[in-house]
Every structure is written in structure tokens, then in C-alpha cells.
Amino acid sequence: MHSFRTPEGVTLGVEHFGDPEAPLVLLVGGTTMLSWPDEVCASLARGGRHVVRYDLRDSGTSTTVDPEAPAYTLRDLAADAAALARGLDDRPAHLAGAGVGGMVAQVAALDHPDAFSALTLAGTRPVAPGPVDDDLPDHDMAVLKRRFALPMPDWSDRAAVAEFAAAGAEILGDDPAAARATAERVFDRAPSTEPAVQLANQLGLVFSKLDCAPRWRERLPELAIPTLVVHGRHNRFFPVGNGEALAREIPGARLLVLEQAATAIPAAAASEIATAMLEL
């Protein structure tokens, strides 16, 4: 594990795969880097890319200050991505974001077009957290009601947190065993067992408090780089219509629907996703 310090003094936890001299693929976590499975990173590296995944602020090994009151905005997170891309390679990078990391990636590609040569958006949507646009499918509220009905664990108890993650994954249609294993890794990588820190790492709730204005959806037609949109057919958190909207509104974008996937990126789809990304 490595770190990168941005010009603003923020430390980002990063992990490298492949040849540092190869073209860069920068993976934005949602919120931790482990949103991107090891298998996807390894597949891209085998395809001749320098793959770097990283943690957003207030997660993993990146700078953590106060996850309950973030003193930065979505635009700051986008600037972090651009600074990291420029700091790692003097050539534009292929930027990829998953979940809320896909929101960071969209804004980064729009605000810092010189830093990026291609864009992949996985399981995300073209608007910020909160009320969705009328033409976009919202969260499956029946599923979310079951998800939020789960009793909160003791966030300082690793086993309880892992079981909570597995139960939530089963409700969302994801693999409980994979979710349990990832939650354990996320727990171990967090800077402390403080409840607010573990909650931010496990559920990414910093985004519910983050200033994500102004809107960016209307700017999507400005994107002039090859774009891949990846979405699980059974995603109940961001239903597939959100991915379809992204693919329609970004010029020339390709839509890859993972027919057996839900919210999380499944390791079983690593080769298919990597192949599509390498074609950009």
C-alpha cells in the first residue's frame, strides 16, 4: 500500500497493479478502493495497464478528519482524482468510478478534461445523492426498507460489522460471502474502530452530508472521451435505467449490462469488464 499527497495537503491511500510505465487506469472507490475487486485490477494489469485504485477522503488509508461533518465538496473529490492522475503519469489517464465514486468520476472528467483520456462508470447515476430526477428510476424502496430495517451493528465489533454487510448484500441481491470478506478487509484498513469512522468506511455515508452542488447532468454532452457505462441488471440501489440514461447522454458511450449482477461489481464479471475497458 502506498500514499499520495495532493497539492492541497490531502493524503490519498493508493494501491498499484501492473507496470508503472504502462498507461494509467485510475479507479475511484465508492468510497473505499475495495469497491473495485482485486480480479478487475489484476485483469486490467494483465492487459498492459498500470492500475491504481484509491480511497476517497474519510475512508481507508486516506486522510480522515471528521466523517460526520466533511469540510470538502464533491468538486474537491474530483480535484483529488485529477491531481492523482497528473501526479502518477504525464499522460491522460483512463478514469473509472463505481457507485458514488462514479459521481466523482463524472465531475472529474467534466472539470478536468485534460487529465483524462477515457471514462468508465459502474453502477452509478447522473445526479447527486438525494431526490432523483423524475425521468430516472429511484432506489427500489421496498428493498431499501428491508435493508434499513436491519439493526445497526456495534461498529467496533469486526464480526458484527461483517455479518451486517452480508445480510445487507443478500437483500440487495449481491453475494453475502463476498460482502462479508470485503467488510472485514474494509474494517481492518480503517484508521480506527471509532463508530463514525467505521460507519463512513462501511456505508459511505459521508456522501449523505456532502455538498454535491451544482448539478452536472446537463453537462454530460460535453464529454468528448470514449466512455463505458457498466451496470448490473438487478441493481436495486441505482436501477439500470440510470446507467441507460448515462449511456444516452454521454456522446458515443457504450452500455455494458451485467445480466447476473446487482449492486456490487462481481468478481465473476472481472474479465468481461476489463475486456470492455481495455477496448476504450
C-alpha positions as CSV (number, residue, x, y, z in Angstrom):
1,M,0.0,0.0,0.0
2,H,1.2,3.5,-0.9
3,S,0.1,7.1,-0.4
4,F,-0.1,10.2,-2.5
5,R,-0.2,13.7,-1.1
6,T,-2.2,16.2,-3.2
7,P,-1.2,19.9,-3.6
8,E,-3.9,20.7,-1.1
9,G,-2.2,18.5,1.5
10,V,-4.7,15.6,1.4
11,T,-3.1,12.1,1.7
12,L,-4.8,9.5,-0.5
13,G,-4.2,5.8,0.1
14,V,-3.4,4.1,-3.2
15,E,-2.6,0.6,-4.4
16,H,-0.8,-0.2,-7.6
17,F,-1.1,-3.1,-10.1
18,G,0.9,-3.8,-13.2
19,D,3.8,-1.9,-14.8
20,P,4.2,1.8,-13.7
21,E,5.3,2.6,-17.2
22,A,2.1,1.3,-18.8
23,P,-0.9,3.6,-19.5
24,L,-2.7,4.5,-16.3
25,V,-6.2,3.3,-15.3
26,L,-7.3,5.2,-12.2
27,L,-10.1,3.5,-10.2
28,V,-12.2,5.7,-7.8
29,G,-13.6,3.8,-4.9
30,G,-17.1,4.2,-3.7
31,T,-16.0,5.1,-1.1
32,T,-13.1,2.7,-0.4
33,M,-10.9,1.3,-3.1
34,L,-12.2,-2.2,-2.3
35,S,-15.3,-1.3,-4.3
36,W,-13.1,-2.4,-7.2
37,P,-12.5,-6.2,-6.9
38,D,-8.9,-7.5,-7.0
39,E,-9.9,-9.5,-10.0
40,V,-10.8,-6.5,-12.1
41,C,-7.5,-4.8,-11.2
42,A,-5.4,-7.9,-12.0
43,S,-7.2,-8.4,-15.3
44,L,-6.5,-4.8,-16.4
45,A,-2.9,-5.2,-15.4
46,R,-2.6,-8.3,-17.4
47,G,-4.0,-6.3,-20.3
48,G,-1.0,-4.0,-20.2
49,R,-2.2,-1.2,-17.9
50,H,-0.9,0.5,-14.8
51,V,-3.9,0.2,-12.5
52,V,-4.2,2.4,-9.4
53,R,-7.2,2.2,-7.1
54,Y,-7.6,4.6,-4.2
55,D,-9.7,5.5,-1.2
56,L,-11.7,8.7,-1.1
57,R,-11.2,11.1,1.8
58,D,-12.5,9.9,5.1
59,S,-12.1,6.2,4.1
60,G,-9.5,3.5,4.1
61,T,-5.9,4.9,4.4
62,S,-6.7,8.3,3.0
63,T,-7.0,11.4,5.2
64,T,-9.7,11.1,7.8
65,V,-10.7,14.1,9.8
66,D,-14.4,14.2,10.7
67,P,-16.6,11.8,8.6
68,E,-19.7,13.2,10.3
69,A,-19.0,16.8,9.1
70,P,-17.0,16.7,5.9
71,A,-15.3,20.1,5.2
72,Y,-15.0,19.4,1.4
73,T,-17.3,19.1,-1.6
74,L,-17.8,16.7,-4.5
75,R,-15.7,19.1,-6.6
76,D,-12.8,18.7,-4.1
77,L,-13.0,14.9,-4.5
78,A,-13.0,15.4,-8.3
79,A,-9.9,17.6,-8.0
80,D,-8.2,14.9,-5.9
81,A,-8.7,12.4,-8.8
82,A,-7.2,14.9,-11.3
83,A,-4.3,15.6,-9.0
84,L,-3.6,11.9,-8.5
85,A,-3.8,11.2,-12.2
86,R,-1.4,14.0,-13.1
87,G,1.0,13.1,-10.3
88,L,1.2,9.4,-11.4
89,D,1.6,9.9,-15.2
90,D,2.2,12.8,-17.5
91,R,-0.2,11.3,-20.0
92,P,-4.0,11.5,-19.6
93,A,-5.5,8.6,-17.6
94,H,-8.4,6.2,-18.1
95,L,-10.7,7.2,-15.1
96,A,-13.2,4.7,-13.7
97,G,-15.7,5.2,-10.8
98,A,-18.0,2.8,-9.1
99,G,-21.2,3.8,-7.2
100,V,-20.8,7.2,-5.6
101,G,-17.3,7.1,-7.0
102,G,-18.9,7.2,-10.4
103,M,-20.3,10.6,-9.4
104,V,-16.8,11.8,-8.6
105,A,-15.5,10.4,-11.9
106,Q,-18.2,12.2,-13.9
107,V,-17.4,15.6,-12.3
108,A,-13.7,15.0,-12.6
109,A,-13.9,14.2,-16.3
110,L,-16.0,17.3,-16.8
111,D,-14.0,19.7,-14.7
112,H,-10.5,18.4,-15.6
113,P,-10.8,17.2,-19.2
114,D,-7.1,17.4,-19.9
115,A,-6.3,14.9,-17.2
116,F,-8.4,12.0,-18.6
117,S,-8.4,10.0,-21.9
118,A,-11.3,7.6,-21.2
119,L,-14.1,7.1,-18.7
120,T,-15.8,4.1,-17.1
121,L,-18.8,4.5,-14.9
122,A,-20.0,1.4,-13.0
123,G,-23.3,1.2,-11.1
124,T,-23.9,4.9,-10.8
125,R,-26.2,7.7,-11.9
126,P,-26.0,11.2,-13.4
127,V,-27.3,13.1,-10.4
128,A,-26.1,13.5,-6.8
129,P,-27.4,11.6,-3.7
130,G,-30.9,12.8,-2.6
131,P,-34.1,13.3,-4.7
132,V,-33.7,11.8,-8.2
133,D,-34.9,13.4,-11.4
134,D,-38.4,12.5,-12.5
135,D,-37.2,10.6,-15.6
136,L,-34.7,8.4,-13.6
137,P,-35.7,5.3,-11.7
138,D,-35.2,5.8,-7.9
139,H,-34.0,3.3,-5.4
140,D,-36.2,0.2,-5.0
141,M,-37.9,1.4,-1.8
142,A,-39.2,-2.0,-0.8
143,V,-35.6,-3.3,-0.9
144,L,-34.2,-0.3,0.8
145,K,-36.8,-0.6,3.6
146,R,-35.7,-4.1,4.3
147,R,-32.1,-3.0,4.1
148,F,-32.6,-0.1,6.5
149,A,-34.6,-2.3,8.9
150,L,-31.5,-4.3,9.7
151,P,-30.4,-3.4,13.2
152,M,-27.2,-1.5,13.2
153,P,-24.2,-3.5,14.5
154,D,-21.7,-2.5,17.1
155,W,-19.4,-0.7,14.7
156,S,-16.4,-1.5,16.8
157,D,-17.1,-5.3,16.5
158,R,-15.4,-6.7,13.4
159,A,-17.5,-9.9,13.3
160,A,-20.8,-8.0,13.8
161,V,-19.9,-5.5,11.1
162,A,-19.1,-8.3,8.6
163,E,-22.4,-10.1,9.4
164,F,-24.3,-6.8,8.9
165,A,-22.7,-6.4,5.5
166,A,-23.5,-10.0,4.5
167,A,-27.2,-9.6,5.5
168,G,-27.4,-6.3,3.5
169,A,-25.8,-7.8,0.5
170,E,-28.3,-10.7,0.5
171,I,-31.2,-8.2,0.5
172,L,-29.6,-6.2,-2.4
173,G,-29.0,-9.4,-4.4
174,D,-25.2,-9.4,-4.0
175,D,-23.0,-12.2,-2.8
176,P,-23.2,-12.4,1.0
177,A,-19.9,-14.2,1.3
178,A,-18.1,-11.7,-0.8
179,A,-19.6,-8.8,1.1
180,R,-18.6,-10.3,4.4
181,A,-15.0,-10.8,3.2
182,T,-14.9,-7.2,1.8
183,A,-16.3,-5.8,5.0
184,E,-13.6,-7.5,7.1
185,R,-10.9,-6.0,4.8
186,V,-12.5,-2.6,5.0
187,F,-12.7,-2.8,8.8
188,D,-9.0,-3.8,9.0
189,R,-8.0,-0.9,6.7
190,A,-9.9,1.8,8.6
191,P,-7.8,4.2,10.7
192,S,-9.7,3.3,13.9
193,T,-12.7,1.4,15.3
194,E,-14.5,4.6,16.2
195,P,-18.1,4.1,15.2
196,A,-18.3,7.2,13.0
197,V,-15.1,6.2,11.1
198,Q,-16.3,2.6,10.6
199,L,-19.7,3.7,9.5
200,A,-18.2,6.0,6.9
201,N,-16.0,3.3,5.6
202,Q,-18.6,0.6,5.5
203,L,-21.6,2.5,4.3
204,G,-20.1,5.6,2.6
205,L,-22.5,7.9,4.5
206,V,-20.1,10.8,4.1
207,F,-21.9,11.4,0.8
208,S,-25.2,12.0,2.6
209,K,-23.6,15.0,4.2
210,L,-21.5,16.2,1.3
211,D,-22.1,19.3,-0.8
212,C,-22.6,18.0,-4.3
213,A,-23.9,21.1,-6.0
214,P,-24.1,22.3,-8.7
215,R,-25.7,19.7,-10.9
216,W,-23.7,18.2,-13.6
217,R,-26.1,16.0,-15.6
218,E,-26.8,18.8,-18.1
219,R,-23.1,18.9,-18.9
220,L,-22.7,15.3,-19.8
221,P,-22.9,16.0,-23.6
222,E,-19.6,18.0,-23.2
223,L,-17.7,14.8,-22.5
224,A,-15.6,14.1,-25.6
225,I,-13.7,11.0,-24.4
226,P,-14.5,7.3,-25.0
227,T,-16.9,6.2,-22.3
228,L,-18.1,2.8,-21.0
229,V,-21.1,2.5,-18.7
230,V,-21.3,-0.7,-16.7
231,H,-24.5,-1.6,-14.8
232,G,-25.9,-4.6,-13.1
233,R,-29.3,-5.7,-14.5
234,H,-30.5,-6.4,-10.9
235,N,-29.2,-3.2,-9.2
236,R,-31.9,-2.1,-6.8
237,F,-30.0,0.8,-5.3
238,F,-29.3,2.6,-8.6
239,P,-31.7,0.7,-11.1
240,V,-30.4,0.0,-14.5
241,G,-32.3,2.9,-16.1
242,N,-29.7,5.2,-14.5
243,G,-27.0,3.5,-16.5
244,E,-29.1,3.7,-19.6
245,A,-29.5,7.4,-19.1
246,L,-25.8,7.9,-18.8
247,A,-25.1,6.0,-21.9
248,R,-27.7,8.0,-23.9
249,E,-26.5,11.4,-22.7
250,I,-22.7,10.9,-23.0
251,P,-21.8,11.1,-26.7
252,G,-20.8,7.7,-28.1
253,A,-20.9,5.9,-24.8
254,R,-21.2,2.1,-24.8
255,L,-23.5,0.4,-22.3
256,L,-22.5,-2.9,-20.8
257,V,-25.3,-4.5,-18.8
258,L,-24.1,-7.3,-16.5
259,E,-27.1,-9.7,-16.7
260,Q,-26.3,-11.6,-13.5
261,A,-25.1,-8.6,-11.3
262,A,-26.9,-6.4,-8.8
263,T,-25.3,-3.5,-6.9
264,A,-21.7,-4.7,-6.3
265,I,-19.2,-5.4,-9.0
266,P,-19.0,-9.3,-9.0
267,A,-15.5,-10.9,-9.3
268,A,-17.0,-13.3,-11.8
269,A,-17.5,-10.4,-14.2
270,A,-13.9,-9.1,-13.9
271,S,-12.7,-10.4,-17.3
272,E,-15.8,-9.1,-19.1
273,I,-15.4,-5.7,-17.5
274,A,-11.7,-5.5,-18.1
275,T,-12.0,-6.5,-21.7
276,A,-14.6,-3.7,-22.3
277,M,-12.4,-1.2,-20.5
278,L,-9.3,-2.2,-22.5
279,E,-11.2,-1.6,-25.7
280,L,-11.7,2.1,-25.0
